[in-house]
């Protein structure tokens, strides 16, 4: 909600949604295949898990991968879990700064 500075640039807008859509039937990803979407982002300073809801739509139907575990619940216990990114605490032998 507030502008901020990142790598010497003033940021006034953030991306909040990414959509990949096939433009023609030939562009559609066949069920026997998979693809990757590469995203470059700044991670939160605080350690913890960030969940990314995903909506998957295809000719056969759709699935919303949006479930987030409650306290004490495992991600593997969910039927349609959101993608999860675990942010580790800084420090230790592997720590580095950019």
C-alpha positions as CSV (number, residue, x, y, z in Angstrom):
1,X,0.0,0.0,0.0
2,X,3.0,2.3,0.6
3,X,5.7,3.2,-2.0
4,X,9.2,1.8,-1.0
5,X,12.7,1.7,-2.4
6,X,14.2,-1.5,-3.7
7,X,17.8,-1.7,-5.2
8,X,17.8,2.1,-5.6
9,X,14.4,2.3,-7.4
10,X,11.2,3.7,-6.0
11,X,8.4,1.1,-6.2
12,X,4.8,2.3,-6.3
13,X,3.1,-0.9,-7.6
14,X,3.5,-4.6,-6.9
15,X,2.4,-7.6,-8.9
16,X,-0.4,-9.4,-7.1
17,X,-1.5,-11.9,-9.8
18,X,0.2,-13.8,-12.6
19,X,-1.9,-15.4,-15.4
20,X,-0.7,-17.8,-18.1
21,X,-3.3,-18.5,-20.7
22,X,-3.0,-20.5,-23.9
23,X,-4.0,-18.4,-26.9
24,X,-4.9,-21.2,-29.2
25,X,-5.6,-24.9,-28.8
26,X,-2.1,-25.6,-30.2
27,X,-0.7,-23.6,-27.3
28,X,-2.5,-25.7,-24.6
29,X,-0.4,-27.8,-22.4
30,X,-1.3,-31.5,-22.9
31,X,-2.3,-33.5,-19.9
32,X,0.7,-35.8,-20.2
33,X,3.1,-32.9,-19.9
34,X,4.0,-30.2,-17.4
35,X,5.6,-26.8,-17.7
36,X,7.3,-24.4,-15.3
37,X,6.6,-20.7,-14.6
38,X,9.6,-18.8,-13.4
39,X,9.1,-15.9,-11.1
40,X,11.6,-13.6,-9.6
41,X,10.5,-11.9,-6.4
42,X,11.7,-10.3,-3.2
43,X,11.1,-12.6,-0.2
44,X,9.7,-11.3,3.1
45,X,12.3,-10.4,5.8
46,X,10.5,-12.5,8.4
47,X,11.1,-16.3,8.4
48,X,8.0,-18.4,7.9
49,X,5.9,-19.9,5.2
50,X,4.3,-18.0,2.3
51,X,1.4,-19.6,0.5
52,X,0.6,-19.0,-3.2
53,X,-2.9,-19.9,-4.2
54,X,-3.1,-21.4,-7.7
55,X,-6.1,-21.8,-10.0
56,X,-5.6,-24.5,-12.6
57,X,-8.1,-24.5,-15.5
58,X,-8.1,-26.9,-18.4
59,X,-10.5,-28.3,-21.0
60,X,-11.6,-31.1,-18.5
61,X,-12.3,-28.7,-15.6
62,X,-10.6,-26.7,-12.9
63,X,-8.9,-27.1,-9.6
64,X,-8.2,-24.4,-7.1
65,X,-5.0,-25.1,-5.2
66,X,-5.8,-22.7,-2.4
67,X,-6.0,-24.6,0.9
68,X,-3.7,-23.4,3.7
69,X,-3.0,-25.7,6.7
70,X,-4.3,-24.6,10.1
71,X,-2.1,-24.8,13.2
72,X,-0.9,-28.3,13.7
73,X,-2.1,-29.5,10.3
74,X,0.3,-30.8,7.6
75,X,0.3,-29.5,4.0
76,X,0.1,-33.1,2.9
77,X,-3.2,-33.5,4.8
78,X,-4.9,-31.1,2.4
79,X,-6.7,-32.2,-0.7
80,X,-5.8,-29.1,-2.8
81,X,-3.0,-27.3,-1.0
82,X,-1.7,-23.9,-2.0
83,X,1.9,-23.8,-3.2
84,X,4.2,-23.1,-0.2
85,X,7.5,-21.3,0.0
86,X,9.4,-21.6,3.3
87,X,11.5,-18.6,4.2
88,X,14.3,-19.7,6.4
89,X,15.8,-17.5,9.1
90,X,19.0,-15.7,8.3
91,X,22.3,-16.5,10.1
92,X,24.5,-19.5,10.4
93,X,27.2,-20.8,8.1
94,X,25.1,-20.5,5.0
95,X,24.1,-16.9,5.6
96,X,25.0,-14.2,3.0
97,X,23.9,-10.7,2.1
98,X,23.2,-9.0,-1.2
